[in-house]
Amino acid sequence: MTASWTIRPATDADEAAIREVLTAAGVAAWGSFLGEERIRRAVAATEQPADLVAEDEQGVLAFVAWDASRAT
């Protein structure tokens, strides 16, 4: 069975899913020394803009955000 996913522009409706993806990644990467609650609070306290999202049948699974003004 082949996984099927697509990449599309992010919309405002993706905000909650983007927060979930970012929180899950943060907990996996830093949870052991920062703690899950600290990561959850940090994600909740900041805006999480995204330019693109990847989604499959279950919803958003990844996102990309960049600041073109800072690109070199």
C-alpha positions, 0 to 999 in steps of 0.5 A: 500500500502506498501512502498518498499525500499532497502539498498545498498552500496553508490557509487560516483553517489549518492553524489548529492542525499546524499547532498540533504538528508543531507541538508533537515535533517539539515534544518528540525532540525536546520533551525529555528535557523541557517537558511537554507542558512547557512546549505546549505553552510555548506553542500556544503563546505564539502565532504559527504562520505557515506557507505550505502544508502536507496532508493525507487522508487523516489531515495535516501531517507537516508544514513549511514556513519561511521568511523570504525577507531573511533568505540569503 
